Amino acid sequence: MRSWRLFIIATIWGSGILSAQNKELLYDFTEIPQAILLNPGMNTSFSWYAGVPLASGIYGQAGSSGITVNDLFANDGIDFNQKVRTRALNGMTKRDEFGATIQLDLLNGGYRSTKNPDHFYSFGVYFESSTILYWPQDLAFLAFEGNADQLGRRFDLGHLKTRGEGLTVFHFGLNKVMDRKLTVGARAKIYSGIYDFHSSTNSGYFVTNEGQNNLLSNTLVADMQLRTSGVEEIRAILDNEASGSVANVITKRALLGGDLGLGVDLGFTYQINERTVVTGSLLDLGFVYHAGDVKGYSLQGSATTEGVEVILPDAFDDANSDFWQDLVDEIEAQLPFEDNNSSYITFRPTQLYGSLRYNFGEPVNGELDCDCDIGVTDADTRFSYRNALGVQLHAINRPRGPQAAISAFYLRRIGNFLSLKTTYTVDKFSMTNVGLGLNIQAGPVNFYVLGNNLLGYQNLADSNYASFQIGLNILSWGANR
């Protein structure tokens, strides 16, 4: 019985050290330079900005849509076995997930063209690590209950879906004001892969029926595959099977020495009227080609066995027969487990953002206040307002299909130095996700901190979701003349 316990614990805790990647607080928060990474076509007010290296953008996010750590391990007097049965096995489905994302800006900056103030350029490098694991419902039930009392039930192998990657992204973007109403932008990206693993196209089943020669007959039909890149060399170094340093391997791959790929971001901002604004962006429309340190594993075929079949008295004819080995050889012949070193392509988890914002209250003085959207020419001044209300949409492509979230937000600008944004988000992780973002402008120094699902911080072990982001920049406001 120890195996299923370890399986449950590893599934939940493993995901925590590895979801959605929705940054609803940062999106369209135009006072923060890093918001341009979510919409290359946002309205920009900066003459230039420079992120403090390794401190301009630190982001972390983790979520579990079906269960929390507290659900299983709280000291509430309920038997652990009962918790697993009612809250995990009977309370979760194959669409529930565990996941996390970490992102760190290594370098980030931007500047407005002196020759053409309608053009604003941004550039940088960031590291990103993301992992998602869907709850393997049937396999978890099989591990917990076994198959003895499940005659005729097909345990679906397709419930096993997982994906993880780590990479650095080199990017360069152009933001262009087209006219008084429309701003567009695009960003080119080069991906340098550090590691990747995914197993998301599995199919097949395991079923137990009554046997003819023995009590039970087990049938396994499988078409399963796990692909990895950048994992074997690190494993070999950690196991002392190869010389070298893990740090050196990761650094080399991070600096364009790993698997390479290309991508693009697109975005726009459109001023419907003086107070109403619509925005949208499409991020990470791209791919990575994995050709270095590639290792793949596959299990394909079908096999039916009734265990060791001993037919007497014929079995005494060969006293040296190894019945177990004969069984293993027979299964491997029908259901071969193979590995390969074939290269492969993965597509990035493309994201879609959109928002509709209504500005109200007093307009911000475009020439004096530093928390405004200053136009790029004197004839094309765009005003920010002290208040804004709106809705935002986010969607991301996942192994089990698109995953969406919707947010309502309120933005408040206080004086020349403080901006606040609060959001209420509904997604598969939480129906009570309240977030708060704080942006402080002290002269040229810009500092921001964003936190999501604040109600969950009362007890993180009982929270389905947590997200935070902080950053520090040096910037200059206003258009170059």
C-alpha positions as CSV (number, residue, x, y, z in Angstrom):
1,M,0.0,0.0,0.0
2,R,3.0,2.3,0.3
3,S,3.3,2.7,-3.5
4,W,0.0,4.5,-4.0
5,R,0.8,6.9,-1.1
6,L,4.1,7.8,-2.7
7,F,2.4,8.3,-6.0
8,I,-0.2,10.8,-4.6
9,I,2.5,12.7,-2.6
10,A,4.9,12.9,-5.6
11,T,2.2,14.1,-7.9
12,I,1.1,17.0,-5.7
13,W,4.5,18.0,-4.3
14,G,6.3,17.5,-7.6
15,S,4.2,20.1,-9.2
16,G,5.1,22.6,-6.6
17,I,8.8,22.6,-7.5
18,L,8.1,22.7,-11.2
19,S,-0.9,26.5,-15.1
20,A,-1.9,29.2,-16.2
21,Q,0.5,32.1,-17.1
22,N,-2.1,34.9,-16.8
23,K,-0.6,38.2,-15.8
24,E,-3.8,40.2,-15.5
25,L,-2.4,42.7,-13.1
26,L,0.6,43.6,-15.4
27,Y,-1.4,43.7,-18.6
28,D,-2.2,47.2,-19.8
29,F,-0.7,48.7,-16.6
30,T,1.1,51.2,-18.8
31,E,3.1,52.9,-16.0
32,I,5.2,49.7,-15.7
33,P,7.7,49.2,-18.5
34,Q,7.4,45.4,-18.4
35,A,3.8,45.6,-19.5
36,I,5.1,46.1,-23.0
37,L,6.2,42.4,-22.9
38,L,2.5,41.5,-22.7
39,N,1.4,43.9,-25.5
40,P,4.1,45.2,-27.8
41,G,1.4,47.6,-29.1
42,M,0.6,49.3,-25.8
43,N,0.6,53.1,-25.5
44,T,4.0,54.1,-24.2
45,S,4.9,57.2,-22.3
46,F,8.6,56.7,-21.8
47,S,11.6,58.5,-23.4
48,W,13.6,55.5,-22.3
49,Y,13.8,52.9,-19.5
50,A,16.4,50.5,-18.2
51,G,15.6,47.6,-16.0
52,V,17.9,46.8,-13.1
53,P,19.6,43.5,-14.2
54,L,18.1,40.5,-12.5
55,A,15.7,42.7,-10.6
56,S,13.5,44.3,-13.2
57,G,11.1,41.4,-13.5
58,I,10.8,38.5,-11.0
59,Y,7.7,36.4,-11.5
60,G,6.4,33.2,-9.9
61,Q,3.2,31.4,-10.2
62,A,1.8,28.0,-9.1
63,G,-1.6,26.5,-9.2
64,S,-3.7,23.3,-8.6
65,S,-7.2,23.3,-10.0
66,G,-8.6,20.3,-8.1
67,I,-7.0,19.9,-4.7
68,T,-4.7,21.6,-2.2
69,V,-1.9,20.3,0.1
70,N,-4.2,21.1,3.0
71,D,-6.9,18.9,1.6
72,L,-4.7,15.8,2.2
73,F,-2.3,16.7,5.0
74,A,-4.3,18.9,7.3
75,N,-4.5,17.6,10.9
76,D,-8.3,17.4,11.0
77,G,-8.8,13.9,12.4
78,I,-9.9,12.4,9.1
79,D,-8.1,9.3,7.9
80,F,-5.6,9.9,5.1
81,N,-6.9,7.1,3.1
82,Q,-10.4,8.5,3.2
83,K,-9.1,11.9,2.1
84,V,-7.4,10.5,-0.9
85,R,-10.5,8.5,-1.9
86,T,-13.0,11.3,-1.5
87,R,-10.9,14.4,-2.4
88,A,-8.5,13.1,-5.0
89,L,-9.8,9.9,-6.6
90,N,-13.5,10.9,-6.5
91,G,-13.1,14.7,-6.5
92,M,-10.7,15.3,-9.4
93,T,-10.9,14.6,-13.2
94,K,-8.5,14.2,-16.0
95,R,-8.9,18.0,-16.7
96,D,-7.6,19.0,-13.3
97,E,-4.0,20.2,-13.3
98,F,-0.9,21.1,-11.3
99,G,1.5,23.6,-12.7
100,A,3.9,26.4,-12.1
101,T,5.9,29.1,-14.0
102,I,9.0,31.1,-13.1
103,Q,10.3,34.0,-15.1
104,L,13.3,36.2,-14.5
105,D,14.4,39.2,-16.5
106,L,18.1,39.1,-17.1
107,L,18.2,42.3,-19.2
108,N,15.4,44.7,-20.2
109,G,15.4,48.1,-21.7
110,G,13.7,50.4,-24.2
111,Y,14.1,53.8,-25.9
112,R,12.3,56.2,-28.2
113,S,13.7,57.1,-31.6
114,T,15.1,60.6,-31.7
115,K,14.6,60.8,-35.5
116,N,11.0,59.4,-35.4
117,P,9.3,59.8,-32.0
118,D,6.5,57.6,-33.2
119,H,8.8,54.6,-32.9
120,F,9.6,53.1,-29.5
121,Y,12.1,50.1,-29.3
122,S,12.3,47.5,-26.6
123,F,14.8,44.7,-26.0
124,G,15.9,42.2,-23.5
125,V,16.6,38.7,-22.3
126,Y,14.6,36.6,-19.8
127,F,14.6,33.1,-18.4
128,E,11.4,31.1,-18.2
129,S,10.6,27.7,-16.7
130,S,7.1,26.2,-16.9
131,T,5.6,22.8,-16.1
132,I,2.1,21.4,-16.3
133,L,0.9,18.0,-15.2
134,Y,-2.7,16.9,-15.7
135,W,-4.2,14.6,-13.0
136,P,-3.9,11.0,-14.4
137,Q,-7.3,10.0,-13.2
138,D,-7.5,6.4,-14.3
139,L,-3.9,5.6,-13.5
140,A,-4.2,7.1,-10.0
141,F,-7.3,5.0,-9.4
142,L,-5.4,1.9,-10.6
143,A,-2.5,2.7,-8.3
144,F,-4.8,3.2,-5.3
145,E,-7.4,0.5,-5.8
146,G,-5.6,-2.1,-8.0
147,N,-7.4,-4.1,-10.7
148,A,-8.6,-7.2,-8.8
149,D,-12.1,-5.9,-8.3
150,Q,-12.3,-3.9,-11.6
151,L,-13.0,-6.7,-14.1
152,G,-13.9,-5.2,-17.5
153,R,-12.9,-1.6,-16.7
154,R,-10.6,0.0,-19.2
155,F,-8.0,2.3,-17.5
156,D,-7.3,5.0,-20.1
157,L,-3.5,5.6,-20.6
158,G,-4.4,8.8,-22.4
159,H,-5.0,10.4,-19.0
160,L,-1.2,10.8,-18.6
161,K,-0.3,14.3,-20.0
162,T,2.6,16.4,-18.9
163,R,4.9,19.0,-20.3
164,G,7.8,21.1,-19.0
165,E,10.5,23.4,-20.4
166,G,13.2,25.8,-19.4
167,L,14.6,28.3,-21.9
168,T,16.0,31.8,-22.3
169,V,14.3,34.3,-24.7
170,F,16.2,37.0,-26.6
171,H,13.7,39.6,-27.9
172,F,13.6,42.9,-29.8
173,G,10.4,44.9,-30.3
174,L,9.0,47.9,-32.2
175,N,6.1,49.9,-31.0
176,K,4.7,52.4,-33.6
177,V,2.0,55.1,-33.3
178,M,0.0,54.9,-36.5
179,D,-2.3,57.8,-35.8
180,R,-4.3,59.5,-33.0
181,K,-6.3,56.3,-32.4
182,L,-4.1,53.3,-33.2
183,T,-0.8,52.0,-31.9
184,V,0.6,48.7,-33.1
185,G,3.7,46.6,-32.1
186,A,5.6,43.5,-32.9
187,R,8.4,41.6,-31.2
188,A,10.8,39.1,-32.6
189,K,12.1,36.3,-30.3
190,I,15.0,33.8,-30.4
191,Y,14.5,30.9,-28.0
192,S,17.5,29.1,-26.5
193,G,16.3,25.8,-25.0
194,I,17.9,24.5,-21.8
195,Y,15.7,21.5,-21.2
196,D,12.4,20.1,-22.4
197,F,10.2,17.1,-21.7
198,H,6.7,16.3,-22.8
199,S,4.4,13.3,-22.9
200,S,1.0,14.6,-24.2
201,T,-0.1,12.3,-27.1
202,N,-0.6,9.0,-25.2
203,S,-3.4,6.6,-25.9
204,G,-4.4,3.0,-25.1
205,Y,-5.8,1.1,-22.1
206,F,-5.3,-1.6,-19.5
207,V,-8.1,-4.0,-18.8
208,T,-8.5,-7.1,-16.7
209,N,-11.0,-9.8,-17.6
210,E,-11.7,-13.4,-16.6
211,G,-9.1,-15.8,-18.0
212,Q,-9.4,-19.1,-19.7
213,N,-6.3,-20.9,-18.4
214,N,-5.9,-18.8,-15.2
215,L,-8.4,-16.8,-13.1
216,L,-7.5,-13.4,-14.7
217,S,-6.5,-12.2,-18.1
218,N,-4.7,-8.8,-18.4
219,T,-4.6,-6.8,-21.7
220,L,-2.4,-3.8,-22.3
221,V,-2.9,-1.7,-25.5
222,A,-0.4,1.2,-25.6
223,D,0.8,4.0,-27.8
224,M,2.8,6.1,-25.4
225,Q,5.7,8.4,-25.9
226,L,8.0,10.6,-23.8
227,R,10.4,13.0,-25.5
228,T,13.2,14.8,-23.6
229,S,15.9,17.3,-24.6
230,G,18.7,18.5,-22.4
231,V,17.9,16.1,-19.6
232,E,20.3,13.2,-20.1
233,E,23.5,15.1,-19.9
234,I,22.5,16.8,-16.7
235,R,21.3,13.4,-15.3
236,A,24.7,11.8,-16.2
237,I,26.6,14.6,-14.5
238,L,24.5,14.3,-11.3
239,D,25.0,10.5,-11.3
240,N,28.8,10.9,-11.8
241,E,28.4,9.1,-15.1
242,A,30.0,12.0,-17.0
243,S,32.4,14.8,-16.1
244,G,31.5,18.5,-16.2
245,S,29.5,21.0,-14.3
246,V,25.7,21.3,-14.4
247,A,26.1,25.1,-14.1
248,N,28.4,25.3,-17.1
249,V,26.0,23.1,-19.2
250,I,23.0,25.3,-18.3
251,T,24.9,28.6,-18.9
252,K,26.0,27.4,-22.3
253,R,22.5,26.4,-23.4
254,A,21.0,29.6,-22.0
255,L,23.4,31.7,-24.2
256,L,22.3,30.4,-27.6
257,G,24.1,27.1,-27.1
258,G,21.0,25.0,-26.7
259,D,18.1,24.1,-28.9
260,L,17.1,27.1,-30.9
261,G,13.7,28.4,-32.0
262,L,12.0,31.5,-33.4
263,G,8.8,33.3,-32.3
264,V,6.9,36.6,-32.6
265,D,4.6,38.7,-30.5
266,L,1.9,41.0,-32.0
267,G,-0.2,43.6,-30.3
268,F,-2.3,46.8,-30.7
269,T,-4.1,49.6,-28.8
270,Y,-7.1,51.3,-30.3
271,Q,-8.7,54.5,-29.0
272,I,-12.5,54.0,-29.7
273,N,-13.1,57.5,-28.4
274,E,-11.5,59.9,-25.9
275,R,-12.3,57.6,-22.9
276,T,-12.8,54.1,-24.3
277,V,-9.8,51.9,-25.3
278,V,-9.6,48.4,-26.6
279,T,-6.3,46.4,-26.6
280,G,-5.2,42.9,-27.8
281,S,-2.0,40.9,-28.2
282,L,-0.9,37.4,-29.4
283,L,2.3,36.2,-27.6
284,D,4.8,33.4,-28.3
285,L,3.6,32.4,-31.8
286,G,6.7,30.2,-32.4
287,F,8.6,27.0,-32.0
288,V,11.7,25.4,-30.7
289,Y,13.7,22.7,-32.7
290,H,15.2,20.1,-30.3
291,A,18.3,18.4,-31.7
292,G,20.8,18.3,-28.9
293,D,20.9,15.8,-26.1
294,V,17.7,14.3,-27.3
295,K,16.2,11.1,-25.8
296,G,12.9,9.6,-26.5
297,Y,11.0,6.6,-25.1
298,S,8.1,4.8,-26.6
299,L,5.8,1.9,-25.7
300,Q,3.7,0.7,-28.6
301,G,1.8,-2.4,-29.3
302,S,-0.6,-4.7,-27.5
303,A,-0.3,-7.8,-25.3
304,T,-2.6,-10.1,-23.4
305,T,-1.4,-12.4,-20.7
306,E,-2.9,-14.7,-18.1
307,G,0.3,-14.8,-16.1
308,V,2.6,-17.8,-15.8
309,E,0.9,-20.7,-17.5
310,V,2.2,-24.1,-16.3
311,I,0.6,-27.1,-18.1
312,L,1.2,-30.4,-16.4
313,P,2.6,-32.9,-17.0
314,D,4.3,-31.2,-20.0
315,A,6.1,-28.8,-17.8
316,F,8.2,-31.6,-16.4
317,D,9.7,-32.3,-19.8
318,D,12.1,-29.3,-19.4
319,A,13.2,-29.0,-15.8
320,N,15.4,-25.9,-16.7
321,S,12.5,-23.8,-18.1
322,D,12.3,-20.3,-16.7
323,F,8.6,-19.6,-16.8
324,W,8.9,-16.0,-15.6
325,Q,11.5,-15.1,-18.2
326,D,9.4,-16.8,-20.9
327,L,6.5,-14.5,-19.8
328,V,8.7,-11.4,-19.9
329,D,10.1,-12.3,-23.4
330,E,6.6,-12.9,-24.7
331,I,5.3,-9.5,-23.5
332,E,8.3,-7.6,-24.8
333,A,7.9,-9.2,-28.2
334,Q,4.3,-8.0,-28.4
335,L,4.8,-4.7,-26.6
336,P,8.3,-3.4,-27.3
337,F,9.7,-0.6,-25.1
338,E,12.2,1.4,-27.3
339,D,14.3,4.5,-27.0
340,N,15.6,6.8,-29.8
341,N,17.6,10.0,-30.4
342,S,15.3,11.6,-33.0
343,S,15.0,15.4,-33.1
344,Y,11.6,17.0,-32.7
345,I,9.8,20.3,-32.7
346,T,7.7,21.8,-29.9
347,F,5.4,24.8,-30.4
348,R,5.3,27.4,-27.7
349,P,2.2,27.8,-25.5
350,T,0.7,30.7,-27.4
351,Q,-1.2,33.3,-25.3
352,L,-4.0,35.7,-26.2
353,Y,-4.8,38.9,-24.3
354,G,-7.5,41.4,-24.8
355,S,-9.1,44.2,-22.8
356,L,-11.8,46.9,-22.9
357,R,-11.1,49.9,-20.7
358,Y,-13.2,53.0,-19.8
359,N,-11.3,56.0,-18.4
360,F,-13.1,58.5,-16.2
361,G,-12.4,61.2,-13.6
362,E,-9.9,64.1,-14.1
363,P,-7.4,63.8,-16.9
364,V,-3.8,63.6,-16.0
365,N,-1.6,66.6,-17.0
366,G,0.3,65.2,-19.9
367,E,3.2,67.6,-19.6
368,L,3.8,67.6,-15.8
369,D,2.7,64.3,-14.4
370,C,4.9,61.2,-14.7
371,D,2.1,58.7,-14.5
372,C,0.5,59.6,-17.8
373,D,0.3,58.3,-21.4
374,I,2.2,61.1,-23.2
375,G,1.8,61.2,-26.9
376,V,4.8,61.2,-29.2
377,T,4.1,64.6,-30.8
378,D,2.6,67.8,-29.5
379,A,-0.3,67.4,-32.0
380,D,-1.0,63.9,-30.9
381,T,-1.3,64.1,-27.1
382,R,-3.2,61.3,-25.4
383,F,-4.4,61.8,-21.9
384,S,-4.6,59.3,-19.1
385,Y,-7.3,59.7,-16.5
386,R,-7.2,59.2,-12.8
387,N,-9.5,56.2,-12.9
388,A,-10.2,53.3,-15.3
389,L,-12.5,50.4,-15.2
390,G,-12.6,47.5,-17.6
391,V,-12.5,43.8,-18.4
392,Q,-9.7,41.6,-19.6
393,L,-9.6,38.2,-21.3
394,H,-6.7,35.8,-21.3
395,A,-6.3,32.4,-23.1
396,I,-3.4,30.0,-23.4
397,N,-2.9,26.9,-25.5
398,R,-2.5,23.8,-23.3
399,P,-2.2,20.0,-23.9
400,R,-5.9,19.5,-23.2
401,G,-7.0,22.5,-25.2
402,P,-7.2,26.3,-24.6
403,Q,-7.5,27.5,-21.0
404,A,-9.2,30.8,-20.5
405,A,-9.7,33.4,-17.7
406,I,-11.7,36.6,-17.5
407,S,-10.9,39.6,-15.2
408,A,-12.6,42.8,-14.1
409,F,-10.2,45.6,-13.0
410,Y,-10.1,49.0,-11.5
411,L,-7.1,51.3,-12.0
412,R,-6.4,54.4,-9.8
413,R,-3.7,57.0,-10.2
414,I,-2.8,59.0,-7.1
415,G,-0.7,62.1,-7.6
416,N,2.4,61.9,-9.6
417,F,4.0,58.9,-7.8
418,L,1.5,56.1,-7.1
419,S,-0.8,53.9,-9.2
420,L,-2.9,51.0,-8.0
421,K,-4.6,48.3,-9.9
422,T,-7.0,45.7,-8.5
423,T,-8.5,42.7,-10.3
424,Y,-11.1,40.1,-9.8
425,T,-10.4,37.0,-11.9
426,V,-12.4,33.9,-12.6
427,D,-10.6,30.8,-14.0
428,K,-10.3,27.1,-13.4
429,F,-8.2,27.6,-10.3
430,S,-10.3,30.0,-8.3
431,M,-13.6,31.8,-8.3
432,T,-12.4,34.3,-5.6
433,N,-9.1,35.5,-7.1
434,V,-8.6,39.1,-6.0
435,G,-5.3,40.7,-7.0
436,L,-3.6,44.0,-6.2
437,G,-0.8,45.8,-8.0
438,L,1.2,48.7,-6.7
439,N,3.4,51.0,-8.9
440,I,5.6,53.7,-7.3
441,Q,7.4,56.4,-9.2
442,A,10.1,58.2,-7.2
443,G,11.8,60.5,-9.6
444,P,13.5,58.3,-12.2
445,V,13.1,55.2,-10.0
446,N,10.2,52.9,-10.8
447,F,9.3,50.1,-8.4
448,Y,6.3,47.8,-8.7
449,V,4.9,44.8,-6.8
450,L,1.9,42.7,-8.0
451,G,0.2,39.9,-6.1
452,N,-2.7,37.6,-7.0
453,N,-5.3,35.6,-5.1
454,L,-4.7,37.6,-2.0
455,L,-7.4,35.8,0.0
456,G,-5.3,32.6,-0.4
457,Y,-2.3,34.1,1.4
458,Q,-4.1,33.5,4.7
459,N,-3.2,29.9,4.3
460,L,-1.0,29.0,1.3
461,A,-1.3,25.3,2.0
462,D,-5.1,25.6,1.5
463,S,-4.8,27.8,-1.6
464,N,-5.3,26.6,-5.2
465,Y,-3.4,29.4,-6.7
466,A,-0.6,32.0,-5.9
467,S,1.1,34.5,-8.1
468,F,3.5,37.4,-7.5
469,Q,5.8,39.8,-9.5
470,I,8.2,42.5,-8.5
471,G,10.5,44.8,-10.4
472,L,12.8,47.8,-10.4
473,N,13.5,50.1,-13.3
474,I,15.2,53.5,-14.1
475,L,13.2,55.5,-16.6
476,S,12.6,58.9,-18.2
477,W,9.1,60.1,-19.1
478,G,8.0,62.0,-22.2
479,A,8.7,61.9,-25.9
480,N,12.1,62.8,-27.3
481,R,11.9,66.0,-29.4
